[in-house]
Amino acid sequence: METSIFDMDEVSDNIEWFVSCSPDSPFYGNCQGKEAVNKCLQLISQICDEDKMEVGTSDFVALGNKVVVTGWEKIYFRVEEGINEHMQSYNCVWVFTLEDGIILKYEEITNVAVDGMFNYPNP
């Protein structure tokens, strides 16, 4: 099953993907290339209830080949196979670097209150 928040046809085969958040988050770190990004997105669908996921945007700023978006996310993590949930809400900045309508680089900077808020080991 392929899950994606992006239309992967609009993503470079060599995309650079970086998520800066709590180091114990399963999403923290770098991915290089479409295949690695797809694995990250599959992980999101495995441990998060995507039907309850909420994302809001505040501002969009375009400068050259970059688009900066400010907003927030509310994510419900599955703690025990659909029984318990753990909700996290935080502010984010997303930076997209584009070329000819293709996403070359994705950066997410997440404002987390404390390290250790996720309690997930890094995969």
LINCOR-V225497 format. One line per field, one symbol per residue. phi: phi as a letter, one per 20 degrees, with the letter a starting at -180 (. if undefined). A space follows every 10 residues. Layout:
phi: ???
This chain:
phi: .ddbedfffd dffdgecccd bggeffefod ccngfffgff fffgffddef fdfcccddcc cdbmedcdcd rbcccdefec jmedcceccb eccdcdddbl mdfebcccdd edfbfnfeld fff
